[in-house]
Structures are given as structure tokens and as C-alpha cells.
Amino acid sequence: MQNLFLLISFVSLCFSTHIFGETKSEEFNITSFNLRNFWSKRGPSTSLKKEKIFSFIKKKQSHLLAIQELKTPETFRKQLTEKFPFYELITSSCGGLGQQYLGIIYDKRLFSFIKKEEISEMSLQKNCHYGLRPALVLTLKENYNSTLIQIINLHLKAGSDDKAQVKREKQVKYLSLWLTKNNNLPHIILGDFNMTEEMFFSKLNDQFINLVNATQTIKCSSYWWGGINDRLFYPSKIDHILFHNFSPLSYQSKTFAHCQQNFCFPSNEMQLGSSYTHVSDHCPINTKIKLEKRIIP
């Protein structure tokens, strides 16, 4: 109950505007997006990719963004801060064997940086450069009332084979242990889980069954070939936004790009369009938290 009160107070103060004693409610905007090897020599790195990604960032103006598969973090950071000087990007130190780094972008007008951590056990190797991607954890302080919140960006093991599933299960186990040890703060857990929410929840310890699944209503978050050579690509829902240790007053989630355009139906490459062919197989997912009006005496 104390965590719930703190988080509601944090959001209420953070995203409100004072007009003649009345507080007008705003929205807390959260996004997750797997950029598919951003600026990698092996992946699409055309100007169209850059244009579409930064156009989306400009349009959504999220207060928090979790991004996955940064191949060249400093290049992305330079482009981001040139276009949006109010944003700060914190990236992981370990990108795993594939050197796919995680990043968390936050609005400096609303948050202050406290510390960065990585759940290194989730790499499943002593040397991260030979293992998987550890989770990136960012502790932020809300600038108005100094409330702390932790953002946990995930990019779990990819693949549908048995070995990949076993590795993801181990990663979720280490995440559960970390959450148990750090249960005193509200968390936003988001990213590319490479599994459905049902599978993810089934692997968590029992004490986390009260996690709020903010993106439960979206139908898909990416497309893949489906294991069938029929020239169609099939929707999947493997990216999620979850809340731990607090329940927002209300929230609404959406998916964008080719997921939205094709209504999460099986589609061919032409139907999926340039956001699929030139940007990412994943689609951005976004959650807006709506707040009630508050009267200041």
C-alpha cells in the first residue's frame, strides 16, 4: 500500500499543470522498441531507417523509452541528443555475444539519474561477451517530489527451440531473484521478452502473480516467418510493458507501425511495408497512464 501511495503521488505531481489552484491531469507515456541491430553492418542501416525511428520518437514524445538491439550506442546517442536535447540515454555495458546493447531514454525535465545496474546473472556466462544480454536497470528520481522508480529493460534469449526456452526460463529465474531482493521500489519492466506474457508469468515466482500487464490488450508486437515457407509473415506478441509494486489509476496501450497497419493479421512483405523491411521486425509498443484531476486548496 505504501508503494502504491508513493507511485500515485509521484505520477500525480510529475505530470500535472497548475492553473489557478487546479491541477490538470497529463499522461505518463512509456515506449518499448526493438530497433533490430540499429546501425549494424549486417542489418538495415539506410537513411529511411533513421528517419522513421526518429520520426516515431518525435511523434510519441515518450517520457521513458526502452530500446533493444543497439549495435553502436554512441552513434545513436549523438543523433538522439542532437534532435532531442531534453532526452538522456543510458546504455548497458554488456551487449552479450551479439553485441546488442540495451538502452533506456528518459526525459531530463522530469527525471534525474540515480544509478545504473545490470543483472549480470541473466547473461548465463561469467564473461558477458560470450553470453546473453543482461537486463539493464535504471534507478530514476522524479524531479518534483524525489520519488524513486526503477526501469528494467529486458531482451531475453531468442528462438523457439527447447534450448532457447530453457535459457529464457533461467533468465526469468534470475530476474525473479533480483526483484525479490529489490522489492522496496516500484518497477516498470519492459522490452523484448521473446515469449508471450502467459509463458513469462508461468516462469515467475508465486509472489509476482500481482504484476500488472499493461500491454495485455495489444494483439501483436512483431512479425516473423512462422516456420512456414509460404511467403507470409505471422504476428507474434513477445514485447511487453509490466508494472510491479504499483497499479496505475488507468492505462491504455497500443502497437504501431506494420502491426497497427496490418491489424496483426498474417501479411506478405509488401503489405508489411518499409517499417518492416527497413526498420525492424518488431513494432513500437506504447502505454499511456491517465491521471485524475486534483484540486489544490
TAWO-V387931 format. One record per residue. N is the residue number from 1. RES is the residue in one letter. PSI is psi in whole degrees, -180 to 180 (999 if undefined). D_LAST is the distance of its C-alpha to the last C-alpha in Angstrom with 1 decimal. Layout:
BEGIN
n:N res:RES psi:PSI d_last:D_LAST
n:N res:RES psi:PSI d_last:D_LAST
END
This chain:
BEGIN
n:1 res:M psi:-38 d_last:25.0
n:2 res:Q psi:-42 d_last:23.9
n:3 res:N psi:-39 d_last:25.0
n:4 res:L psi:-44 d_last:23.2
n:5 res:F psi:-44 d_last:19.9
n:6 res:L psi:-43 d_last:20.6
n:7 res:L psi:-41 d_last:21.6
n:8 res:I psi:-40 d_last:18.8
n:9 res:S psi:-42 d_last:16.4
n:10 res:F psi:-49 d_last:18.9
n:11 res:V psi:-40 d_last:19.1
n:12 res:S psi:-42 d_last:15.5
n:13 res:L psi:-32 d_last:14.9
n:14 res:C psi:-37 d_last:18.3
n:15 res:F psi:49 d_last:18.5
n:16 res:S psi:156 d_last:15.3
n:17 res:T psi:129 d_last:14.7
n:18 res:H psi:122 d_last:11.7
n:19 res:I psi:108 d_last:12.1
n:20 res:F psi:47 d_last:10.2
n:21 res:G psi:-9 d_last:6.7
n:22 res:E psi:140 d_last:8.4
n:23 res:T psi:117 d_last:10.4
n:24 res:K psi:127 d_last:13.9
n:25 res:S psi:144 d_last:16.1
n:26 res:E psi:-167 d_last:19.4
n:27 res:E psi:140 d_last:22.5
n:28 res:F psi:117 d_last:24.1
n:29 res:N psi:121 d_last:27.7
n:30 res:I psi:136 d_last:30.7
n:31 res:T psi:146 d_last:34.4
n:32 res:S psi:139 d_last:37.7
n:33 res:F psi:121 d_last:41.0
n:34 res:N psi:117 d_last:44.6
n:35 res:L psi:1 d_last:46.2
n:36 res:R psi:79 d_last:49.8
n:37 res:N psi:61 d_last:51.3
n:38 res:F psi:121 d_last:49.4
n:39 res:W psi:31 d_last:52.1
n:40 res:S psi:144 d_last:54.7
n:41 res:K psi:-26 d_last:58.3
n:42 res:R psi:-16 d_last:59.0
n:43 res:G psi:176 d_last:56.1
n:44 res:P psi:127 d_last:55.1
n:45 res:S psi:35 d_last:54.0
n:46 res:T psi:167 d_last:54.3
n:47 res:S psi:-28 d_last:52.2
n:48 res:L psi:-38 d_last:51.0
n:49 res:K psi:-50 d_last:49.5
n:50 res:K psi:-46 d_last:47.5
n:51 res:E psi:-45 d_last:46.5
n:52 res:K psi:-40 d_last:45.2
n:53 res:I psi:-49 d_last:43.3
n:54 res:F psi:-26 d_last:41.5
n:55 res:S psi:-41 d_last:40.9
n:56 res:F psi:-44 d_last:39.2
n:57 res:I psi:-42 d_last:37.0
n:58 res:K psi:-41 d_last:36.1
n:59 res:K psi:-44 d_last:35.3
n:60 res:K psi:-32 d_last:33.1
n:61 res:Q psi:49 d_last:31.2
n:62 res:S psi:150 d_last:30.5
n:63 res:H psi:-28 d_last:28.3
n:64 res:L psi:134 d_last:30.9
n:65 res:L psi:129 d_last:34.6
n:66 res:A psi:127 d_last:37.4
n:67 res:I psi:148 d_last:40.9
n:68 res:Q psi:158 d_last:44.3
n:69 res:E psi:51 d_last:47.8
n:70 res:L psi:113 d_last:47.4
n:71 res:K psi:-33 d_last:51.0
n:72 res:T psi:82 d_last:50.3
n:73 res:P psi:-39 d_last:46.8
n:74 res:E psi:-35 d_last:47.2
n:75 res:T psi:-45 d_last:48.3
n:76 res:F psi:-42 d_last:45.3
n:77 res:R psi:-44 d_last:43.0
n:78 res:K psi:-47 d_last:44.5
n:79 res:Q psi:-42 d_last:44.2
n:80 res:L psi:-51 d_last:40.6
n:81 res:T psi:-26 d_last:39.3
n:82 res:E psi:-38 d_last:41.3
n:83 res:K psi:-33 d_last:39.7
n:84 res:F psi:83 d_last:36.1
n:85 res:P psi:-15 d_last:35.5
n:86 res:F psi:-3 d_last:32.0
n:87 res:Y psi:148 d_last:33.6
n:88 res:E psi:136 d_last:35.2
n:89 res:L psi:125 d_last:38.0
n:90 res:I psi:128 d_last:39.0
n:91 res:T psi:160 d_last:42.3
n:92 res:S psi:154 d_last:44.3
n:93 res:S psi:-24 d_last:47.3
n:94 res:C psi:127 d_last:49.5
n:95 res:G psi:9 d_last:50.3
n:96 res:G psi:-173 d_last:52.9
n:97 res:L psi:-38 d_last:56.5
n:98 res:G psi:0 d_last:55.4
n:99 res:Q psi:47 d_last:53.3
n:100 res:Q psi:100 d_last:50.4
n:101 res:Y psi:154 d_last:47.3
n:102 res:L psi:152 d_last:43.7
n:103 res:G psi:147 d_last:40.8
n:104 res:I psi:123 d_last:37.0
n:105 res:I psi:131 d_last:35.2
n:106 res:Y psi:154 d_last:31.6
n:107 res:D psi:114 d_last:29.3
n:108 res:K psi:-18 d_last:29.1
n:109 res:R psi:-20 d_last:25.9
n:110 res:L psi:-28 d_last:24.1
n:111 res:F psi:155 d_last:26.4
n:112 res:S psi:144 d_last:28.6
n:113 res:F psi:134 d_last:32.0
n:114 res:I psi:-57 d_last:32.6
n:115 res:K psi:159 d_last:36.0
n:116 res:K psi:138 d_last:38.5
n:117 res:E psi:161 d_last:40.7
n:118 res:E psi:133 d_last:43.4
n:119 res:I psi:86 d_last:44.5
n:120 res:S psi:-28 d_last:48.1
n:121 res:E psi:-24 d_last:49.6
n:122 res:M psi:-10 d_last:48.8
n:123 res:S psi:-17 d_last:51.4
n:124 res:L psi:18 d_last:54.0
n:125 res:Q psi:150 d_last:56.1
n:126 res:K psi:-37 d_last:56.3
n:127 res:N psi:114 d_last:56.7
n:128 res:C psi:-28 d_last:53.9
n:129 res:H psi:-6 d_last:56.1
n:130 res:Y psi:4 d_last:58.3
n:131 res:G psi:-156 d_last:55.7
n:132 res:L psi:-179 d_last:52.7
n:133 res:R psi:121 d_last:49.3
n:134 res:P psi:157 d_last:47.0
n:135 res:A psi:145 d_last:43.3
n:136 res:L psi:126 d_last:41.0
n:137 res:V psi:126 d_last:37.9
n:138 res:L psi:125 d_last:35.2
n:139 res:T psi:123 d_last:32.4
n:140 res:L psi:152 d_last:29.4
n:141 res:K psi:128 d_last:26.3
n:142 res:E psi:133 d_last:23.1
n:143 res:N psi:-21 d_last:22.3
n:144 res:Y psi:-42 d_last:18.5
n:145 res:N psi:12 d_last:18.4
n:146 res:S psi:18 d_last:22.2
n:147 res:T psi:139 d_last:22.6
n:148 res:L psi:146 d_last:26.3
n:149 res:I psi:147 d_last:27.9
n:150 res:Q psi:133 d_last:31.6
n:151 res:I psi:127 d_last:33.3
n:152 res:I psi:112 d_last:36.8
n:153 res:N psi:124 d_last:39.1
n:154 res:L psi:145 d_last:42.3
n:155 res:H psi:90 d_last:45.6
n:156 res:L psi:169 d_last:47.8
n:157 res:K psi:132 d_last:51.6
n:158 res:A psi:162 d_last:52.8
n:159 res:G psi:151 d_last:55.7
n:160 res:S psi:0 d_last:56.6
n:161 res:D psi:168 d_last:59.6
n:162 res:D psi:-41 d_last:59.7
n:163 res:K psi:-41 d_last:59.6
n:164 res:A psi:-40 d_last:56.4
n:165 res:Q psi:-39 d_last:54.8
n:166 res:V psi:-41 d_last:55.8
n:167 res:K psi:-41 d_last:54.4
n:168 res:R psi:-40 d_last:51.0
n:169 res:E psi:-40 d_last:51.0
n:170 res:K psi:-39 d_last:51.6
n:171 res:Q psi:-43 d_last:48.8
n:172 res:V psi:-35 d_last:46.3
n:173 res:K psi:-45 d_last:47.6
n:174 res:Y psi:-35 d_last:46.8
n:175 res:L psi:-43 d_last:43.3
n:176 res:S psi:-44 d_last:42.7
n:177 res:L psi:-41 d_last:43.9
n:178 res:W psi:-43 d_last:41.6
n:179 res:L psi:-36 d_last:38.6
n:180 res:T psi:-39 d_last:39.7
n:181 res:K psi:-21 d_last:39.8
n:182 res:N psi:51 d_last:36.5
n:183 res:N psi:9 d_last:34.4
n:184 res:N psi:-3 d_last:31.5
n:185 res:L psi:155 d_last:29.6
n:186 res:P psi:145 d_last:28.5
n:187 res:H psi:144 d_last:31.3
n:188 res:I psi:117 d_last:31.9
n:189 res:I psi:121 d_last:35.6
n:190 res:L psi:166 d_last:37.2
n:191 res:G psi:-159 d_last:40.4
n:192 res:D psi:101 d_last:43.9
n:193 res:F psi:-16 d_last:44.8
n:194 res:N psi:29 d_last:48.2
n:195 res:M psi:158 d_last:47.8
n:196 res:T psi:163 d_last:46.1
n:197 res:E psi:-32 d_last:43.0
n:198 res:E psi:-44 d_last:45.1
n:199 res:M psi:-40 d_last:47.6
n:200 res:F psi:-48 d_last:44.9
n:201 res:F psi:-33 d_last:43.2
n:202 res:S psi:-20 d_last:46.6
n:203 res:K psi:-13 d_last:47.3
n:204 res:L psi:157 d_last:44.1
n:205 res:N psi:157 d_last:44.1
n:206 res:D psi:-29 d_last:42.8
n:207 res:Q psi:-7 d_last:39.6
n:208 res:F psi:17 d_last:38.3
n:209 res:I psi:-14 d_last:38.7
n:210 res:N psi:15 d_last:35.0
n:211 res:L psi:139 d_last:34.6
n:212 res:V psi:120 d_last:32.7
n:213 res:N psi:94 d_last:35.0
n:214 res:A psi:-26 d_last:32.8
n:215 res:T psi:24 d_last:35.9
n:216 res:Q psi:-32 d_last:37.7
n:217 res:T psi:-15 d_last:37.7
n:218 res:I psi:149 d_last:39.5
n:219 res:K psi:-31 d_last:43.2
n:220 res:C psi:164 d_last:44.6
n:221 res:S psi:-1 d_last:44.0
n:222 res:S psi:171 d_last:47.5
n:223 res:Y psi:146 d_last:51.0
n:224 res:W psi:172 d_last:54.3
n:225 res:W psi:-11 d_last:58.0
n:226 res:G psi:7 d_last:57.9
n:227 res:G psi:12 d_last:61.2
n:228 res:I psi:127 d_last:63.0
n:229 res:N psi:68 d_last:65.0
n:230 res:D psi:14 d_last:64.3
n:231 res:R psi:14 d_last:62.6
n:232 res:L psi:153 d_last:59.3
n:233 res:F psi:142 d_last:56.2
n:234 res:Y psi:142 d_last:54.1
n:235 res:P psi:147 d_last:50.3
n:236 res:S psi:157 d_last:48.9
n:237 res:K psi:95 d_last:45.5
n:238 res:I psi:-1 d_last:45.5
n:239 res:D psi:138 d_last:42.2
n:240 res:H psi:160 d_last:39.0
n:241 res:I psi:121 d_last:35.4
n:242 res:L psi:152 d_last:34.3
n:243 res:F psi:134 d_last:31.2
n:244 res:H psi:133 d_last:31.9
n:245 res:N psi:13 d_last:29.6
n:246 res:F psi:157 d_last:26.7
n:247 res:S psi:114 d_last:26.2
n:248 res:P psi:157 d_last:24.1
n:249 res:L psi:-43 d_last:21.9
n:250 res:S psi:158 d_last:24.5
n:251 res:Y psi:158 d_last:27.1
n:252 res:Q psi:133 d_last:30.0
n:253 res:S psi:149 d_last:33.2
n:254 res:K psi:159 d_last:36.0
n:255 res:T psi:155 d_last:39.3
n:256 res:F psi:-169 d_last:40.7
n:257 res:A psi:-138 d_last:44.0
n:258 res:H psi:-22 d_last:47.2
n:259 res:C psi:-46 d_last:45.5
n:260 res:Q psi:-42 d_last:43.4
n:261 res:Q psi:-36 d_last:46.2
n:262 res:N psi:11 d_last:48.7
n:263 res:F psi:27 d_last:46.5
n:264 res:C psi:31 d_last:47.6
n:265 res:F psi:153 d_last:51.1
n:266 res:P psi:136 d_last:54.3
n:267 res:S psi:156 d_last:55.2
n:268 res:N psi:174 d_last:57.8
n:269 res:E psi:-38 d_last:57.3
n:270 res:M psi:-41 d_last:57.4
n:271 res:Q psi:-35 d_last:54.7
n:272 res:L psi:-34 d_last:52.4
n:273 res:G psi:-169 d_last:52.8
n:274 res:S psi:-26 d_last:52.1
n:275 res:S psi:-26 d_last:48.9
n:276 res:Y psi:-48 d_last:51.2
n:277 res:T psi:-30 d_last:54.3
n:278 res:H psi:-10 d_last:52.8
n:279 res:V psi:-70 d_last:49.5
n:280 res:S psi:151 d_last:49.2
n:281 res:D psi:-22 d_last:50.3
n:282 res:H psi:157 d_last:46.6
n:283 res:C psi:148 d_last:43.8
n:284 res:P psi:139 d_last:40.3
n:285 res:I psi:146 d_last:37.8
n:286 res:N psi:139 d_last:34.1
n:287 res:T psi:130 d_last:31.0
n:288 res:K psi:128 d_last:27.6
n:289 res:I psi:121 d_last:24.7
n:290 res:K psi:142 d_last:22.2
n:291 res:L psi:152 d_last:18.5
n:292 res:E psi:156 d_last:16.0
n:293 res:K psi:149 d_last:13.1
n:294 res:R psi:135 d_last:9.6
n:295 res:I psi:126 d_last:6.3
n:296 res:I psi:125 d_last:3.8
n:297 res:P psi:999 d_last:0.0
END
